[in-house]
């Protein structure tokens, strides 16, 4: 096998290294540009093709609806992902998991930890920059941290940033008039942004950045994270209609002049309602004999905000066509959680959006901060004319952390081992069977807050939220609210057939048991001090006899991969140069010349119940998983030769699957040492007798 290189890969190399994506790689001779559009608090039911069109408002005047014609066109020209899930039902943890490529059981931002610094680890931007991409984030960030903004986007892999740095600032859609900060890089430029509306700011600046990049570096692919603040929080609307046309010479334009930064920076702020909704009426009592009444102002504003986003997408696609980038640019459009019912910060002068008016949650129950389907299943559209067939629909469940593996696969580099995702390239193309990944959510909504008692929600929905958790297992969704202990029971639903979650299947034949769900969640996540859970302390269960391979032998199975890897990876899709069995974590007897990667796996037989701590030391980098949970991350930022600890982990006696991935440099002496400390066990190397490997066929 050839040594791995992070230089641009030709098609033949892509086919060699990443056979599962060869069908996609051959559809374009260049790495695709990647644009990830994330909007704020847009419900699954807020998009025409998902739900609004089905209300047929013209014929059903008691079911008001609005349109998203350009998003509908995007769906017709690409892929609609009908069961795509956010990591959490609020923005900060969702965005953190997206950028880090990990679910909420491993993210450093959880619950309502707004403005906390994003972990200094691999991000979508850092890995794509390593793959040769220019990287930018425009719009809302909210993961910057405190003094000095250690989590600033330009400290997390992005070459360029323009937008709201702080979460709360993005609640207001006219930054200058509302006294909020707005940054270009590390400079607050808000004083230059007279009458600039947030959606137009992000659209205009994104168009300008793309055009400038193509002019300056026409051969370099780019990754743009376009993060809109709408339709979240204050229901602010634009000051004027969307400009005619689009692309290079029409639509919203970034003028770059202080005081007149956009061509839409004029008129009266927060005043323009889309003409389709300005005087809209509806049959409020479902009686055609009585006069219709006008839509509430909040509904007209919500529909206008969404329509502005819809116009922005058409403007963006126009630009891609103008620049001859359309065929080779993959664009994702999605939302960070379900629809909100909040008035926004600052007293909510305008009033709160009522998601019942348009049924923004669609045929499901739940809103923002809920783990019912309406709170975590989000509209997701993907368009790539050069790589995705038009008019496709995927019903396979997937989650935000899967985009890490997907984007790096398309970029021709391996996914970091820290990623919890799987590639959804097969979903995009429809040419191969996709691998099932982990769909996992945990979130805490404090106090006595309950799911709203909306009339179109199932009567059982109005329950206390508290600690909540979701795990998909064998195609079934396990969800529990107000978790008070490890063994609080899960409700179990087949959401593919029952999206409103009306029939609890718990305990029925053929459905995963309560023990199955309870064991799997403990094996999937790690406790985190700043977001304590009531299920942090139970012992992680060992595997039962029927969960083990039929034949085992002492040691660990290993595989060696010759090459220069940019980070520790799980070597998915790569053919090893050699493999075998070794007695314990370390180096095989025969090592290749030059740089190489090493993967070993097997079972760690824990001698007694209790609390353990593991310690690892290696020359270049390593990553260890126990079950599916992260045990030790000694990759990004790790200094070779230093010992790194797992922290405390509670383990039941018996066999636990372990996987160790490492990379090694020819410039140092390859080595890897794994120690442990536990009940009546001082810190020492894990003895060989505690490792078991599947017997080779």
C-alpha positions as CSV (number, residue, x, y, z in Angstrom):
1,X,0.0,0.0,0.0
2,X,1.2,3.5,-0.8
3,X,2.2,5.9,2.1
4,X,-0.7,8.2,3.0
5,X,-0.3,11.8,2.0
6,X,-2.5,14.9,2.7
7,X,-1.6,16.4,-0.6
8,X,-4.5,16.5,-3.1
9,X,-5.4,13.0,-4.0
10,X,-5.9,11.9,-7.6
11,X,-8.9,9.7,-8.4
12,X,-6.9,6.5,-8.4
13,X,-5.5,7.1,-4.9
14,X,-9.0,7.8,-3.7
15,X,-10.1,4.5,-5.0
16,X,-7.2,2.7,-3.3
17,X,-7.5,4.4,0.1
18,X,-11.2,4.9,0.3
19,X,-12.9,2.2,-1.7
20,X,-16.4,2.9,-0.2
21,X,-16.4,6.4,-1.7
22,X,-14.8,5.7,-5.1
23,X,-18.2,6.1,-6.8
24,X,-18.5,9.6,-5.5
25,X,-14.8,10.5,-6.0
26,X,-15.0,9.7,-9.6
27,X,-17.9,12.1,-10.1
28,X,-15.6,15.1,-9.8
29,X,-11.9,15.5,-10.6
30,X,-11.6,18.1,-7.9
31,X,-12.4,18.0,-4.2
32,X,-15.8,19.5,-3.8
33,X,-16.3,22.9,-2.2
34,X,-18.4,22.5,1.0
35,X,-21.0,24.9,2.4
36,X,-22.8,24.0,5.6
37,X,-25.8,26.3,6.2
38,X,-27.1,26.2,9.7
39,X,-30.2,28.2,10.7
40,X,-31.4,28.8,14.2
41,X,-34.6,27.3,15.6
42,X,-36.2,26.4,12.3
43,X,-38.7,23.5,12.8
44,X,-39.0,20.4,10.7
45,X,-42.4,21.6,9.7
46,X,-41.2,25.1,8.7
47,X,-40.1,24.0,5.2
48,X,-42.5,23.7,2.4
49,X,-41.6,20.2,1.1
50,X,-41.4,18.8,4.6
51,X,-44.8,20.0,5.8
52,X,-46.1,23.5,5.0
53,X,-47.1,22.5,1.4
54,X,-49.2,19.7,2.7
55,X,-51.4,22.1,4.7
56,X,-52.8,23.3,1.3
57,X,-53.8,26.6,2.8
58,X,-55.6,27.8,-0.3
59,X,-58.1,25.0,0.2
60,X,-57.8,24.6,4.0
61,X,-58.1,28.2,5.2
62,X,-58.1,27.0,8.8
63,X,-54.6,25.7,8.4
64,X,-52.4,28.8,7.7
65,X,-49.1,28.1,5.9
66,X,-46.2,29.9,4.3
67,X,-44.0,28.9,1.4
68,X,-40.3,28.2,0.9
69,X,-40.0,28.0,-2.9
70,X,-36.3,28.1,-3.2
71,X,-35.7,25.4,-0.5
72,X,-38.3,23.3,-2.3
73,X,-36.2,23.7,-5.4
74,X,-33.1,22.7,-3.5
75,X,-34.9,19.5,-2.4
76,X,-36.0,18.7,-5.9
77,X,-32.4,19.2,-7.2
78,X,-30.7,17.1,-4.5
79,X,-31.4,15.0,-1.4
80,X,-33.9,15.4,1.4
81,X,-32.8,13.8,4.7
82,X,-36.1,13.0,6.5
83,X,-34.6,11.6,9.7
84,X,-31.6,13.8,10.5
85,X,-31.1,14.6,14.2
86,X,-29.4,17.3,16.2
87,X,-27.1,16.4,19.1
88,X,-29.2,18.5,21.6
89,X,-32.4,20.5,21.5
90,X,-30.6,23.9,21.9
91,X,-28.0,25.7,19.9
92,X,-24.7,25.7,21.7
93,X,-24.3,22.0,22.3
94,X,-25.7,21.2,18.8
95,X,-23.1,23.5,17.2
96,X,-20.3,22.2,19.4
97,X,-21.0,18.6,18.5
98,X,-21.3,19.5,14.8
99,X,-17.9,21.2,14.8
100,X,-16.1,18.6,16.9
101,X,-17.6,15.6,15.2
102,X,-18.7,14.0,18.5
103,X,-22.1,13.4,20.1
104,X,-23.2,14.9,23.4
105,X,-21.8,12.0,25.4
106,X,-18.3,13.3,24.5
107,X,-18.7,17.0,23.8
108,X,-17.2,19.7,26.1
109,X,-20.2,21.9,25.6
110,X,-23.5,20.5,27.0
111,X,-26.9,21.6,28.2
112,X,-27.1,25.4,28.2
113,X,-23.4,26.2,28.3
114,X,-23.7,29.1,25.9
115,X,-20.5,31.1,25.1
116,X,-18.2,28.3,26.5
117,X,-15.0,27.9,24.6
118,X,-15.2,25.1,22.0
119,X,-12.7,22.4,22.9
120,X,-9.2,22.8,21.4
121,X,-9.4,19.6,19.4
122,X,-10.0,18.6,15.8
123,X,-12.8,20.5,14.2
124,X,-14.5,20.4,10.8
125,X,-12.4,23.5,9.9
126,X,-9.0,22.2,11.2
127,X,-9.2,18.9,9.4
128,X,-10.4,20.4,6.1
129,X,-7.7,23.1,6.3
130,X,-5.2,20.3,6.7
131,X,-6.7,18.7,3.5
132,X,-6.0,21.9,1.6
133,X,-9.3,23.8,2.0
134,X,-9.7,27.5,2.8
135,X,-12.1,27.8,5.7
136,X,-14.5,30.5,6.9
137,X,-17.4,30.9,9.4
138,X,-19.9,33.7,8.8
139,X,-22.8,34.5,11.1
140,X,-23.4,33.2,14.6
141,X,-20.6,31.5,16.7
142,X,-21.4,31.5,20.5
143,X,-18.5,29.2,21.4
144,X,-15.8,31.7,22.1
145,X,-15.1,31.4,25.9
146,X,-14.2,34.2,28.3
147,X,-11.2,36.6,28.5
148,X,-9.3,36.7,25.3
149,X,-11.8,34.5,23.5
150,X,-9.8,31.3,23.4
151,X,-12.5,29.6,21.4
152,X,-12.6,32.2,18.7
153,X,-13.2,30.6,15.3
154,X,-9.7,31.6,14.1
155,X,-8.3,29.6,17.1
156,X,-10.3,26.6,16.0
157,X,-9.2,26.0,12.4
158,X,-11.0,28.8,10.6
159,X,-9.0,31.2,8.4
160,X,-11.8,33.9,8.5
161,X,-14.6,34.9,10.7
162,X,-17.3,37.5,10.4
163,X,-20.3,37.6,12.7
164,X,-21.8,37.5,16.2
165,X,-19.1,36.1,18.6
166,X,-21.4,35.9,21.6
167,X,-24.6,33.9,21.8
168,X,-26.8,36.5,23.3
169,X,-25.8,39.1,20.7
170,X,-27.3,36.9,18.0
171,X,-30.7,37.2,19.6
172,X,-30.9,40.7,18.0
173,X,-31.0,41.1,14.2
174,X,-29.8,44.7,13.9
175,X,-26.5,44.7,15.7
176,X,-25.8,48.4,15.7
177,X,-29.3,49.6,16.5
178,X,-29.7,47.0,19.2
179,X,-26.3,47.7,20.8
180,X,-24.7,44.3,20.1
181,X,-21.2,43.4,19.0
182,X,-20.4,42.1,15.5
183,X,-16.9,41.0,14.6
184,X,-14.7,40.8,11.5
185,X,-11.8,38.6,12.7
186,X,-11.0,39.9,16.2
187,X,-12.2,43.5,15.5
188,X,-15.7,44.6,16.6
189,X,-17.0,46.4,13.5
190,X,-20.6,47.1,14.8
191,X,-20.2,50.9,14.5
192,X,-20.0,50.4,10.7
193,X,-23.2,48.4,10.4
194,X,-26.0,51.0,10.2
195,X,-29.4,49.3,9.5
196,X,-27.8,46.0,8.6
197,X,-30.1,43.0,9.0
198,X,-28.5,39.8,10.3
199,X,-29.6,37.5,7.5
200,X,-28.5,40.0,4.9
201,X,-25.2,40.5,6.7
202,X,-24.4,36.8,6.7
203,X,-25.5,36.4,3.1
204,X,-23.7,39.5,1.7
205,X,-20.5,38.7,3.5
206,X,-20.6,35.0,2.5
207,X,-21.0,36.0,-1.2
208,X,-18.1,38.5,-0.9
209,X,-15.8,35.9,0.8
210,X,-16.5,33.2,-1.8
211,X,-16.0,35.6,-4.8
212,X,-12.8,37.0,-3.3
213,X,-11.5,33.5,-2.6
214,X,-12.2,32.3,-6.1
215,X,-10.5,35.3,-7.6
216,X,-7.4,35.1,-5.3
217,X,-7.0,31.3,-5.2
218,X,-9.2,29.8,-8.0
219,X,-7.8,26.2,-7.6
220,X,-8.3,25.9,-3.9
221,X,-11.4,24.3,-2.5
222,X,-13.2,26.0,0.3
223,X,-15.3,25.1,3.4
224,X,-17.8,27.7,4.5
225,X,-19.9,27.4,7.7
226,X,-22.7,29.8,7.1
227,X,-24.5,30.2,10.4
228,X,-27.6,32.3,10.4
229,X,-29.2,33.8,13.5
230,X,-32.7,33.7,12.1
231,X,-35.5,32.8,12.8
232,X,-34.3,32.7,16.5
233,X,-35.2,35.0,19.3
234,X,-36.4,38.6,18.5
235,X,-38.8,38.4,15.6
236,X,-37.1,41.2,13.7
237,X,-37.8,41.6,10.0
238,X,-35.9,43.3,7.2
239,X,-36.1,47.0,6.3
240,X,-36.8,46.4,2.6
241,X,-37.6,43.7,0.0
242,X,-35.0,41.3,-1.1
243,X,-33.1,42.9,-4.1
244,X,-33.8,41.6,-7.5
245,X,-31.6,39.0,-9.1
246,X,-28.8,37.3,-7.3
247,X,-25.2,36.1,-7.5
248,X,-22.3,38.4,-8.5
249,X,-24.4,41.3,-9.7
250,X,-27.8,41.0,-8.0
251,X,-29.4,40.1,-4.7
252,X,-27.8,41.2,-1.4
253,X,-24.4,42.8,-2.0
254,X,-21.6,43.6,0.5
255,X,-20.6,47.2,-0.4
256,X,-17.9,47.3,2.3
257,X,-18.6,51.0,3.1
258,X,-18.9,51.9,6.8
259,X,-22.5,53.2,7.3
260,X,-23.6,51.6,4.1
261,X,-22.2,48.1,4.4
262,X,-25.0,46.4,2.4
263,X,-27.2,47.4,-0.4
264,X,-30.1,46.6,1.9
265,X,-28.9,48.9,4.7
266,X,-31.6,51.5,4.4
267,X,-35.3,52.3,5.1
268,X,-36.9,51.8,8.5
269,X,-35.4,48.9,10.5
270,X,-37.7,46.0,11.5
271,X,-40.5,47.2,9.2
272,X,-40.9,45.1,6.1
273,X,-43.3,42.2,5.9
274,X,-43.2,40.0,2.9
275,X,-46.2,40.9,0.7
276,X,-47.5,37.3,0.7
277,X,-48.1,37.7,4.4
278,X,-48.6,41.4,5.0
279,X,-52.4,41.2,4.8
280,X,-52.8,37.4,5.1
281,X,-56.0,36.2,6.8
282,X,-57.2,32.8,7.9
283,X,-60.4,31.0,9.0
284,X,-59.7,31.1,12.7
285,X,-62.9,29.3,13.8
286,X,-63.0,26.8,10.9
287,X,-66.3,28.3,9.8
288,X,-66.4,29.6,6.2
289,X,-69.6,31.5,7.1
290,X,-67.7,33.9,9.4
291,X,-65.2,36.5,8.3
292,X,-61.5,35.5,8.3
293,X,-59.1,37.3,10.6
294,X,-55.6,38.6,10.0
295,X,-52.6,36.5,11.0
296,X,-51.0,37.5,14.3
297,X,-48.1,39.9,13.9
298,X,-45.7,37.3,15.3
299,X,-46.8,34.8,12.6
300,X,-46.3,37.3,9.8
301,X,-42.9,38.1,11.2
302,X,-41.9,34.4,11.5
303,X,-43.0,33.7,7.9
304,X,-41.1,36.8,6.6
305,X,-37.9,35.7,8.5
306,X,-38.0,32.2,7.0
307,X,-38.7,33.6,3.5
308,X,-35.7,35.9,3.8
309,X,-33.6,32.8,4.4
310,X,-35.2,31.1,1.5
311,X,-34.3,34.1,-0.8
312,X,-30.8,34.0,0.6
313,X,-30.3,30.4,-0.6
314,X,-31.4,31.3,-4.1
315,X,-29.0,34.2,-4.1
316,X,-26.2,31.8,-3.0
317,X,-26.9,29.3,-5.7
318,X,-27.0,32.1,-8.2
319,X,-23.5,33.1,-7.1
320,X,-22.2,29.5,-7.5
321,X,-23.5,29.4,-11.0
322,X,-22.0,32.8,-11.8
323,X,-18.6,31.5,-10.6
324,X,-18.9,28.2,-12.4
325,X,-18.8,26.4,-9.0
326,X,-22.3,24.9,-8.9
327,X,-21.5,21.4,-10.1
328,X,-18.6,21.0,-7.7
329,X,-20.1,22.5,-4.6
330,X,-22.0,20.5,-1.9
331,X,-24.4,22.6,0.1
332,X,-26.1,21.4,3.3
333,X,-29.1,23.3,4.7
334,X,-30.3,22.4,8.2
335,X,-31.3,23.8,11.6
336,X,-29.8,23.5,15.1
337,X,-32.9,22.3,16.9
338,X,-36.7,22.3,16.8
339,X,-39.0,25.4,16.7
340,X,-38.9,27.9,19.6
341,X,-41.8,29.5,21.5
342,X,-39.7,32.3,23.0
343,X,-39.9,36.0,22.9
344,X,-36.2,36.5,22.9
345,X,-33.9,38.4,25.2
346,X,-34.5,42.0,26.2
347,X,-38.1,41.6,27.3
348,X,-39.5,40.2,24.1
349,X,-41.1,43.5,23.0
350,X,-42.6,41.9,19.9
351,X,-43.9,38.8,21.5
352,X,-43.2,35.1,21.2
353,X,-43.4,32.9,18.2
354,X,-46.2,30.4,18.6
355,X,-45.2,27.2,16.8
356,X,-48.8,26.0,16.8
357,X,-49.9,28.6,14.3
358,X,-48.0,27.0,11.4
359,X,-47.5,23.7,13.2
360,X,-43.8,24.3,12.9
361,X,-43.1,20.8,14.4
362,X,-44.9,19.1,11.6
363,X,-46.6,15.8,12.3
364,X,-44.5,15.3,15.4
365,X,-44.6,16.4,19.0
366,X,-42.1,18.5,20.8
367,X,-40.3,21.9,20.4
368,X,-36.9,23.4,21.3
369,X,-35.6,21.9,24.5
370,X,-37.7,18.7,24.0
371,X,-36.3,15.2,23.0
372,X,-39.5,14.3,21.3
373,X,-39.1,14.1,17.5
374,X,-40.2,17.7,17.0
375,X,-37.4,19.0,19.2
376,X,-34.5,17.0,17.7
377,X,-35.4,16.0,14.1
378,X,-34.6,18.8,11.8
379,X,-35.1,19.7,8.1
380,X,-32.0,18.8,6.2
381,X,-31.4,19.3,2.5
382,X,-28.2,18.5,0.5
383,X,-27.5,19.7,-3.0
384,X,-24.5,18.8,-5.1
385,X,-25.3,18.7,-8.8
386,X,-22.0,17.0,-9.7
387,X,-22.3,14.3,-7.1
388,X,-25.9,13.8,-5.8
389,X,-28.8,12.6,-8.0
390,X,-31.8,14.9,-8.0
391,X,-35.0,14.2,-6.2
392,X,-33.8,11.7,-3.7
393,X,-35.1,11.1,-0.2
394,X,-33.2,9.3,2.6
395,X,-35.1,7.9,5.6
396,X,-32.1,6.5,7.4
397,X,-31.4,8.0,10.8
398,X,-28.2,10.1,11.1
399,X,-26.9,12.9,13.3
400,X,-24.7,16.0,13.2
401,X,-21.5,14.3,14.2
402,X,-21.6,12.3,11.0
403,X,-20.7,15.3,8.9
404,X,-17.1,15.1,10.1
405,X,-16.6,11.7,8.6
406,X,-18.6,12.7,5.5
407,X,-16.7,15.8,4.7
408,X,-13.2,14.4,5.3
409,X,-14.0,11.4,3.1
410,X,-15.0,13.8,0.3
411,X,-11.8,15.8,1.0
412,X,-9.6,12.6,0.7
413,X,-8.3,12.5,4.2
414,X,-9.1,10.0,7.0
415,X,-11.4,10.9,9.9
416,X,-9.8,11.6,13.3
417,X,-10.3,8.7,15.6
418,X,-12.0,11.1,18.1
419,X,-15.0,11.4,15.7
420,X,-18.1,9.5,16.8
421,X,-19.6,9.7,13.3
422,X,-19.9,7.5,10.2
423,X,-19.8,8.7,6.7
424,X,-23.2,9.4,5.1
425,X,-21.7,9.6,1.6
426,X,-23.8,6.5,0.7
427,X,-26.9,8.4,1.7
428,X,-25.9,11.3,-0.5
429,X,-25.4,9.2,-3.6
430,X,-27.7,6.3,-3.1
431,X,-25.1,4.0,-4.6
432,X,-24.1,2.0,-1.6
433,X,-25.5,0.8,1.7
434,X,-24.8,3.3,4.5
435,X,-23.3,2.1,7.8
436,X,-25.5,2.6,10.8
437,X,-24.0,5.2,13.2
438,X,-24.7,6.3,16.8
439,X,-27.7,8.6,17.3
440,X,-27.5,9.8,20.9
441,X,-28.8,12.8,22.8
442,X,-28.6,13.9,26.4
443,X,-29.8,17.2,27.8
444,X,-31.0,18.7,31.1
445,X,-33.7,21.4,31.3
446,X,-33.8,22.4,35.0
447,X,-36.6,23.2,37.3
448,X,-40.2,22.0,36.8
449,X,-40.3,22.9,33.0
450,X,-42.6,20.7,31.0
451,X,-43.3,20.0,27.4
452,X,-46.1,22.4,26.4
453,X,-49.6,21.0,26.6
454,X,-50.4,21.8,23.0
455,X,-53.7,20.5,21.8
456,X,-52.2,18.6,18.8
457,X,-49.6,16.9,21.0
458,X,-50.3,13.5,22.5
459,X,-51.9,13.8,25.9
460,X,-48.9,12.1,27.6
461,X,-46.5,14.7,26.4
462,X,-47.1,17.3,29.1
463,X,-44.4,15.9,31.5
464,X,-41.5,17.3,33.4
465,X,-38.3,17.5,31.3
466,X,-35.4,17.4,33.8
467,X,-32.6,15.0,32.8
468,X,-33.5,13.6,29.4
469,X,-31.9,11.1,27.1
470,X,-32.3,9.5,23.7
471,X,-30.6,6.5,22.1
472,X,-31.5,4.7,18.9
473,X,-31.0,1.0,19.2
474,X,-31.7,-1.6,16.4
475,X,-33.9,1.0,14.7
476,X,-36.0,1.8,17.8
477,X,-35.9,5.1,19.6
478,X,-35.5,4.9,23.4
479,X,-36.4,8.2,25.1
480,X,-36.7,9.0,28.8
481,X,-37.7,12.2,30.6
482,X,-37.2,13.3,34.2
483,X,-34.5,10.7,34.6
484,X,-33.9,10.3,38.3
485,X,-31.6,7.3,38.3
486,X,-29.7,4.9,36.1
487,X,-32.7,2.6,35.8
488,X,-35.4,5.1,35.0
489,X,-37.3,3.3,32.2
490,X,-37.1,4.3,28.5
491,X,-40.2,4.7,26.4
492,X,-39.6,2.9,23.1
493,X,-41.0,4.0,19.7
494,X,-40.7,3.0,16.1
495,X,-40.5,6.6,14.8
496,X,-40.2,5.5,11.2
497,X,-43.8,4.4,11.4
498,X,-45.0,6.4,14.4
499,X,-43.3,9.9,14.2
500,X,-45.7,11.3,16.8
501,X,-44.5,8.7,19.3
502,X,-48.0,7.6,20.3
503,X,-47.4,3.8,20.8
504,X,-44.9,2.9,23.5
505,X,-43.4,-0.5,22.5
506,X,-41.4,-1.1,25.6
507,X,-41.5,-4.7,26.7
508,X,-42.9,-6.0,23.5
509,X,-41.4,-9.1,21.8
510,X,-38.6,-8.2,19.3
511,X,-38.0,-4.8,20.8
512,X,-34.8,-4.0,22.7
513,X,-35.3,-4.4,26.4
514,X,-34.8,-1.8,29.2
515,X,-31.5,-3.5,30.1
516,X,-30.4,-3.2,26.5
517,X,-31.0,0.6,26.4
518,X,-29.6,1.1,29.9
519,X,-26.4,-0.8,29.2
520,X,-25.8,0.8,25.8
521,X,-26.0,4.4,27.1
522,X,-23.5,3.6,29.8
523,X,-21.2,2.1,27.2
524,X,-21.6,5.1,24.8
525,X,-20.8,8.2,26.8
526,X,-18.4,9.6,29.5
527,X,-19.4,11.7,32.5
528,X,-18.4,15.3,32.4
529,X,-17.9,17.4,35.6
530,X,-19.5,20.6,34.3
531,X,-22.7,18.8,33.2
532,X,-23.4,16.2,35.9
533,X,-26.0,13.5,35.2
534,X,-27.9,11.2,37.6
535,X,-26.6,8.3,35.5
536,X,-22.9,9.2,35.8
537,X,-21.9,6.8,38.6
538,X,-23.2,3.3,37.8
539,X,-20.7,0.7,36.7
540,X,-20.3,0.3,32.9
541,X,-21.6,-3.2,32.3
542,X,-19.2,-5.9,31.0
543,X,-20.2,-8.0,28.0
544,X,-22.3,-11.1,28.7
545,X,-21.1,-14.4,27.4
546,X,-23.4,-14.3,24.4
547,X,-22.1,-10.9,23.4
548,X,-18.5,-12.3,22.9
549,X,-17.0,-14.1,19.9
550,X,-17.2,-17.8,20.1
551,X,-13.4,-18.2,20.1
552,X,-10.9,-16.1,22.0
553,X,-7.2,-16.3,22.6
554,X,-4.8,-14.3,24.9
555,X,-3.6,-10.9,23.7
556,X,-4.8,-8.2,21.3
557,X,-5.3,-8.4,17.5
558,X,-3.3,-5.7,15.7
559,X,-3.0,-4.2,12.2
560,X,-0.1,-2.1,10.9
561,X,-0.6,0.7,8.3
562,X,2.4,2.1,6.6
563,X,2.1,5.9,5.9
564,X,2.3,9.4,7.1
565,X,-1.0,10.1,8.8
566,X,-1.9,13.7,9.8
567,X,-3.6,12.6,13.0
568,X,-4.7,9.5,14.8
569,X,-7.3,7.8,12.8
570,X,-9.4,4.6,13.0
571,X,-8.0,3.5,9.6
572,X,-11.5,2.9,8.2
573,X,-11.5,1.6,4.7
574,X,-7.7,1.1,4.6
575,X,-5.9,-2.3,3.9
576,X,-3.3,-3.1,6.5
577,X,0.3,-4.0,5.5
578,X,0.4,-6.7,8.1
579,X,-1.5,-8.0,11.1
580,X,-1.3,-10.5,13.9
581,X,-1.7,-10.8,17.7
582,X,0.4,-9.3,20.5
583,X,0.3,-10.0,24.2
584,X,-0.6,-6.5,25.4
585,X,-0.8,-2.9,24.2
586,X,2.6,-1.9,22.7
587,X,4.5,-2.5,19.5
588,X,4.5,-5.6,17.3
589,X,7.8,-7.4,16.9
590,X,8.2,-6.4,13.3
591,X,7.8,-2.7,12.5
592,X,7.9,-1.0,9.1
593,X,10.4,1.5,8.1
594,X,9.2,5.1,8.2
595,X,6.0,6.5,9.6
596,X,3.1,4.1,10.3
597,X,-0.2,3.7,12.1
598,X,-1.2,0.9,14.4
599,X,-4.7,-0.4,15.4
600,X,-5.3,-3.0,18.1
601,X,-8.5,-4.4,19.5
602,X,-9.8,-7.1,21.8
603,X,-11.2,-7.4,25.2
604,X,-10.0,-6.0,28.6
605,X,-11.0,-8.5,31.3
606,X,-11.6,-6.3,34.4
607,X,-10.9,-8.3,37.6
608,X,-13.4,-6.7,40.0
609,X,-16.1,-4.1,40.2
610,X,-14.9,-0.6,41.0
611,X,-13.4,2.7,39.9
612,X,-10.4,2.6,37.5
613,X,-8.0,5.2,36.0
614,X,-6.0,4.5,32.9
615,X,-2.7,6.2,31.9
616,X,-1.2,6.2,28.4
617,X,2.2,7.3,27.1
618,X,3.4,7.0,23.5
619,X,5.8,8.7,21.1
620,X,3.4,10.6,18.7
621,X,-0.3,10.1,19.4
622,X,-3.0,7.6,20.3
623,X,-6.7,7.3,20.9
624,X,-8.4,4.6,23.0
625,X,-12.1,3.6,23.2
626,X,-13.7,1.3,25.7
627,X,-16.9,0.0,24.2
628,X,-18.0,3.1,22.2
629,X,-16.9,5.5,24.9
630,X,-13.8,7.7,24.7
631,X,-11.3,6.4,27.2
632,X,-8.1,8.4,26.3
633,X,-7.5,11.1,23.7
634,X,-3.8,11.6,23.2
635,X,-4.0,13.1,19.7
636,X,-4.3,16.8,19.0
637,X,-2.1,18.8,21.3
638,X,-0.5,15.7,22.8
639,X,3.3,16.0,23.4
640,X,5.0,12.7,22.8
641,X,6.5,11.1,25.8
642,X,4.0,12.6,28.3
643,X,1.6,10.6,30.3
644,X,-2.1,11.3,29.8
645,X,-4.9,10.0,32.1
646,X,-8.4,8.8,31.3
647,X,-9.9,10.2,34.5
648,X,-12.0,7.9,36.7
649,X,-14.2,5.4,35.0
650,X,-16.6,2.9,36.8
651,X,-16.3,-0.6,35.5
652,X,-18.1,-3.8,36.2
653,X,-15.9,-6.9,36.4
654,X,-15.7,-8.9,33.2
655,X,-14.7,-8.3,29.5
656,X,-15.0,-4.9,28.0
657,X,-14.1,-4.3,24.3
658,X,-11.1,-2.1,23.8
659,X,-9.7,-0.4,20.7
660,X,-6.4,1.4,20.5
661,X,-5.4,3.5,17.5
662,X,-2.0,5.2,17.3
663,X,0.4,6.8,14.8
664,X,4.2,6.7,15.0
665,X,7.0,8.7,13.6
666,X,10.3,7.5,12.1
667,X,12.0,10.4,13.9
668,X,11.3,8.9,17.3
669,X,11.3,5.4,18.9
670,X,7.9,3.9,18.4
671,X,6.3,2.8,21.7
672,X,3.0,2.8,23.6
673,X,2.4,2.0,27.2
674,X,-1.0,1.5,28.9
675,X,-1.2,1.5,32.7
676,X,-4.1,1.3,35.1
677,X,-5.0,1.9,38.7
678,X,-8.0,0.3,40.4
679,X,-9.4,-1.4,43.5
680,X,-6.4,-2.8,45.4
681,X,-4.4,-2.2,42.2
682,X,-1.5,0.4,42.4
683,X,-0.6,2.1,39.1
684,X,1.1,-0.4,36.9
685,X,1.1,-1.8,33.3
686,X,-2.1,-3.6,32.6
687,X,-1.0,-7.3,32.9
688,X,-1.0,-9.4,29.8
689,X,-3.4,-11.9,31.4
690,X,-6.2,-9.3,31.2
691,X,-6.4,-9.1,27.4
692,X,-8.3,-11.4,25.0
693,X,-8.4,-11.3,21.3
694,X,-10.8,-12.8,18.8
695,X,-9.2,-16.0,17.4
696,X,-8.2,-15.4,13.7
697,X,-10.3,-17.6,11.3
